[in-house]
Amino acid sequence: MKPWYRGFQGRIEQTDKDKYKVCGTIESLNNGSDVRITELPIRVWTQNYKEQVEQWISGTEKVPAWIIGYKENHSTTNVDFTIYLTEEELNNALKEGLEKKFKLITNITTSNMVCFDGNGRIKKYSSAEEILLEFYDYRLEYYRKRRDHMLKVLALEVNQLRNKARFIQMKIDHNLEFEGLRKAEIIKLLESEGFERFRHGKEEKIDDEDQTGNDGDGYNYLMNTKSWSFCEEEAQKLMNKKAEKEKELIVLQKKTPQEIWKEDLDAFLDEWNKLLNSDCNDR
């Protein structure tokens, strides 16, 4: 891995272990002795560089003036200096090297890698790769937890849809009549028909030993069904949704945590590439 900065159009070259040279972008123009700078090194700011250019125009006690003038044509995302100098000074700059002469070279190191480890403690790492290798195991464990949670939620949702679909079909077929019964009697009837109970909708199944007396003993997800749901069209929609969720559950059961992680990375890369393309279009 090498250092990379979003939107940077210059060069980054490795010069030694953990050391890199960062170069801005400069070119001599065809119209004579002018040069154009369209990128500054990392951590060199436009205003600071402008002050440096103006110093080259006015000169100092130690360094005489060697630039005639300059023009700015920056955008919100891009640097653009056109600098005017004599042909003699341009030749001198070419001999020395434009990047060096115009101070468009900086250096960065990657040896000071400090990060919080998986236990929340500050730790120094030898490289970015070492951080990633350690992060991988922690991240994979949370993908396992995520998969287990998704399976639990999806299985509960499928079970609830199965119960609700059977409930609606029984009502349509007039095989389940409870109008006029007391609440306790309705609960016993639903229980005798084998309908499962769920607390707070679909979030948690209620076991036989976990009766709370609240939430209609877990049958509100059935008893709160709207009247329109008992027509054939709505019943079919529910059956279709149940079949769809069953397929999702089967697909998820076959996936490993690594596969889910890769899918997330693919989705991230798609969005990331769109963002980078947008950056290019804005230039």
C-alpha positions as CSV (number, residue, x, y, z in Angstrom):
1,M,0.0,0.0,0.0
2,K,1.1,3.5,-0.8
3,P,-0.2,6.9,0.5
4,W,-3.1,8.2,-1.5
5,Y,-5.1,11.4,-1.2
6,R,-8.5,11.9,-2.7
7,G,-8.4,14.5,-5.5
8,F,-4.6,14.8,-5.5
9,Q,-3.3,15.0,-9.1
10,G,0.5,15.1,-8.4
11,R,2.9,12.2,-8.0
12,I,3.8,10.1,-4.9
13,E,7.0,8.1,-5.3
14,Q,8.6,5.8,-2.7
15,T,12.2,6.9,-1.9
16,D,13.0,4.5,1.0
17,K,11.2,2.2,3.4
18,D,8.3,4.2,4.9
19,K,9.4,7.3,3.0
20,Y,7.7,9.0,0.0
21,K,8.3,12.0,-2.2
22,V,5.2,14.1,-3.0
23,C,5.4,16.3,-6.1
24,G,3.0,18.9,-7.3
25,T,2.3,19.4,-11.0
26,I,4.1,22.1,-13.1
27,E,4.7,22.5,-16.9
28,S,6.3,25.1,-19.1
29,L,3.9,26.7,-21.6
30,N,4.5,26.9,-25.3
31,N,4.1,30.6,-25.4
32,G,7.6,31.3,-24.2
33,S,8.8,31.6,-20.6
34,D,5.7,31.0,-18.6
35,V,5.0,28.1,-16.4
36,R,1.7,26.7,-15.1
37,I,1.2,25.0,-11.7
38,T,-2.0,22.9,-11.4
39,E,-1.3,21.0,-8.2
40,L,0.6,21.7,-5.0
41,P,2.1,19.0,-2.8
42,I,0.1,17.6,0.1
43,R,-0.1,20.0,3.1
44,V,1.0,23.0,1.0
45,W,-1.9,25.4,1.0
46,T,-2.8,27.7,-1.8
47,Q,-2.7,31.0,0.2
48,N,0.7,30.1,1.7
49,Y,2.1,29.2,-1.7
50,K,0.7,32.5,-3.1
51,E,2.7,34.4,-0.4
52,Q,5.8,32.4,-1.5
53,V,5.3,33.4,-5.1
54,E,4.9,37.1,-4.1
55,Q,8.2,36.8,-2.2
56,W,9.9,35.5,-5.3
57,I,8.6,38.6,-7.1
58,S,9.7,41.1,-4.5
59,G,12.9,39.3,-3.6
60,T,14.6,39.2,-0.2
61,E,18.0,40.3,1.2
62,K,19.4,36.8,0.5
63,V,17.5,35.9,-2.7
64,P,16.9,38.5,-5.4
65,A,13.6,38.6,-7.3
66,W,13.5,36.1,-10.1
67,I,9.8,36.1,-11.1
68,I,8.0,38.8,-13.1
69,G,4.4,38.2,-12.0
70,Y,1.7,35.6,-11.8
71,K,-2.0,35.0,-12.5
72,E,-4.5,32.9,-10.5
73,N,-7.3,30.9,-12.1
74,H,-8.3,28.6,-9.2
75,S,-11.6,26.8,-8.8
76,T,-13.1,25.6,-5.5
77,T,-11.4,22.2,-6.0
78,N,-8.3,23.0,-8.2
79,V,-5.2,25.0,-8.0
80,D,-4.1,27.0,-11.1
81,F,-1.2,29.4,-11.1
82,T,0.3,30.9,-14.2
83,I,3.8,32.3,-13.4
84,Y,5.7,34.7,-15.6
85,L,9.5,34.8,-15.7
86,T,12.2,35.7,-18.1
87,E,13.6,33.2,-20.6
88,E,16.9,33.2,-18.7
89,E,15.2,32.4,-15.4
90,L,13.2,29.7,-17.0
91,N,16.3,28.1,-18.4
92,N,17.9,28.2,-14.9
93,A,14.7,26.7,-13.4
94,L,14.8,23.9,-16.1
95,K,18.4,23.1,-15.3
96,E,17.6,22.9,-11.6
97,G,14.4,21.1,-12.1
98,L,11.0,22.9,-12.2
99,E,9.6,21.0,-9.2
100,K,12.6,21.7,-7.1
101,K,13.0,25.3,-8.1
102,F,9.3,26.1,-7.5
103,K,9.3,24.2,-4.2
104,L,6.8,21.7,-5.3
105,I,8.3,18.7,-3.5
106,T,7.6,17.6,0.0
107,N,8.2,14.3,1.9
108,I,6.0,12.1,4.0
109,T,6.7,9.1,6.2
110,T,4.5,6.2,7.1
111,S,6.5,4.8,10.0
112,N,4.4,6.5,12.7
113,M,1.2,4.4,12.5
114,V,-0.7,4.8,15.7
115,C,-4.3,3.6,16.2
116,F,-6.7,2.3,18.8
117,D,-6.6,-1.5,18.9
118,G,-9.6,-3.8,19.3
119,N,-9.5,-3.3,23.1
120,G,-9.6,0.5,22.8
121,R,-5.9,1.0,23.7
122,I,-3.5,3.1,21.8
123,K,-1.0,0.9,19.9
124,K,1.8,1.7,17.4
125,Y,1.9,-0.4,14.3
126,S,4.7,-0.9,11.8
127,S,2.6,-0.4,8.7
128,A,-1.0,0.2,7.4
129,E,-1.0,-3.5,6.4
130,E,-0.5,-4.6,10.0
131,I,-3.5,-2.5,11.1
132,L,-5.6,-4.1,8.4
133,L,-4.5,-7.6,9.4
134,E,-5.4,-7.0,13.0
135,F,-8.7,-5.3,12.1
136,Y,-9.8,-8.2,9.9
137,D,-10.3,-10.6,12.7
138,Y,-12.3,-8.1,14.8
139,R,-14.4,-7.0,11.8
140,L,-15.1,-10.6,10.8
141,E,-16.4,-11.4,14.3
142,Y,-18.9,-8.6,14.0
143,Y,-20.0,-9.9,10.6
144,R,-20.7,-13.2,12.3
145,K,-22.7,-11.4,14.9
146,R,-24.5,-9.4,12.3
147,R,-25.3,-12.6,10.3
148,D,-26.7,-14.3,13.4
149,H,-28.8,-11.3,14.2
150,M,-30.1,-11.0,10.6
151,L,-31.0,-14.7,10.6
152,K,-32.9,-14.4,13.9
153,V,-34.8,-11.3,12.7
154,L,-35.6,-12.8,9.3
155,A,-36.7,-16.2,10.8
156,L,-39.0,-14.4,13.2
157,E,-40.4,-12.3,10.3
158,V,-41.0,-15.4,8.2
159,N,-42.7,-17.2,11.1
160,Q,-44.9,-14.3,11.8
161,L,-45.9,-14.0,8.1
162,R,-46.6,-17.8,8.0
163,N,-48.9,-17.4,11.0
164,K,-50.6,-14.3,9.7
165,A,-51.1,-15.9,6.2
166,R,-52.7,-19.0,7.8
167,F,-54.8,-16.8,10.1
168,I,-56.1,-14.7,7.2
169,Q,-56.8,-17.8,5.0
170,M,-58.7,-19.4,7.9
171,K,-60.8,-16.3,8.3
172,I,-61.5,-16.1,4.5
173,D,-62.5,-19.8,4.6
174,H,-64.6,-19.2,7.7
175,N,-62.6,-21.8,9.6
176,L,-61.8,-19.5,12.5
177,E,-64.7,-17.7,14.2
178,F,-64.2,-15.8,17.4
179,E,-66.5,-12.8,17.1
180,G,-68.3,-12.1,20.4
181,L,-65.9,-14.2,22.5
182,R,-64.0,-12.8,25.5
183,K,-60.4,-11.9,25.1
184,A,-59.2,-14.8,27.2
185,E,-61.3,-17.2,25.1
186,I,-59.9,-15.8,21.8
187,I,-56.4,-16.3,23.1
188,K,-57.1,-19.9,24.0
189,L,-58.7,-20.5,20.6
190,L,-55.6,-19.1,18.8
191,E,-53.4,-21.2,21.0
192,S,-55.4,-24.3,20.3
193,E,-55.0,-23.7,16.6
194,G,-51.2,-23.6,17.0
195,F,-50.6,-19.9,16.3
196,E,-47.3,-18.6,17.6
197,R,-47.1,-15.7,19.9
198,F,-44.8,-12.7,19.3
199,R,-43.9,-9.9,21.7
200,H,-43.8,-6.4,20.1
201,G,-44.8,-7.6,16.7
202,K,-42.1,-9.7,15.1
203,E,-39.1,-8.7,17.3
204,E,-39.2,-11.5,19.9
205,K,-41.0,-14.8,20.0
206,I,-42.8,-15.6,23.3
207,D,-42.1,-19.1,24.5
208,D,-44.7,-21.2,26.4
209,E,-42.8,-20.5,29.7
210,D,-42.6,-16.8,29.0
211,Q,-46.2,-15.6,29.4
212,T,-46.5,-12.0,30.4
213,G,-50.1,-11.2,30.0
214,N,-49.2,-8.2,28.0
215,D,-49.6,-7.4,24.3
216,G,-52.6,-9.7,24.0
217,D,-50.3,-12.6,25.1
218,G,-48.4,-12.0,21.8
219,Y,-51.4,-12.2,19.4
220,N,-51.8,-8.5,18.6
221,Y,-50.0,-9.0,15.3
222,L,-53.0,-11.2,14.3
223,M,-55.9,-9.4,16.1
224,N,-54.8,-6.0,14.8
225,T,-55.2,-7.1,11.2
226,K,-57.2,-4.6,9.2
227,S,-60.5,-5.7,7.7
228,W,-59.3,-5.1,4.1
229,S,-56.6,-7.7,4.7
230,F,-59.3,-10.4,4.6
231,C,-60.0,-9.9,0.9
232,E,-58.4,-12.3,-1.7
233,E,-56.1,-9.7,-3.2
234,E,-54.6,-8.6,0.1
235,A,-54.2,-12.2,1.2
236,Q,-52.3,-13.0,-2.0
237,K,-50.0,-10.0,-1.4
238,L,-49.2,-11.4,2.1
239,M,-48.5,-14.9,0.6
240,N,-46.2,-13.3,-1.9
241,K,-44.4,-11.4,0.8
242,K,-44.1,-14.6,2.9
243,A,-42.6,-16.4,-0.1
244,E,-40.1,-13.6,-0.7
245,K,-39.0,-13.5,2.9
246,E,-38.6,-17.3,2.9
247,K,-36.3,-17.0,-0.2
248,E,-34.3,-14.3,1.6
249,L,-33.9,-16.5,4.6
250,I,-32.7,-19.5,2.5
251,V,-30.2,-17.2,0.7
252,L,-28.9,-15.7,3.9
253,Q,-28.5,-19.2,5.5
254,K,-26.2,-20.2,2.7
255,K,-23.9,-17.1,3.0
256,T,-20.8,-17.0,5.1
257,P,-19.8,-13.9,7.1
258,Q,-17.0,-13.4,4.6
259,E,-19.4,-13.4,1.6
260,I,-21.6,-10.7,3.3
261,W,-18.5,-8.6,3.9
262,K,-17.5,-8.9,0.3
263,E,-20.9,-7.9,-0.8
264,D,-20.7,-4.8,1.4
265,L,-17.3,-4.0,-0.1
266,D,-18.6,-4.3,-3.6
267,A,-21.5,-2.0,-2.8
268,F,-19.0,0.5,-1.2
269,L,-16.7,0.4,-4.2
270,D,-19.6,1.1,-6.6
271,E,-20.5,4.2,-4.6
272,W,-16.9,5.2,-4.1
273,N,-16.2,5.0,-7.9
274,K,-19.3,7.1,-8.5
275,L,-17.9,9.7,-6.1
276,L,-14.5,9.7,-7.8
277,N,-16.1,10.1,-11.2
278,S,-18.1,13.0,-9.8
279,D,-14.8,14.5,-8.6
280,C,-13.4,14.2,-12.1
281,N,-16.4,15.9,-13.7
282,D,-16.1,18.8,-11.3
283,R,-12.6,19.6,-12.4
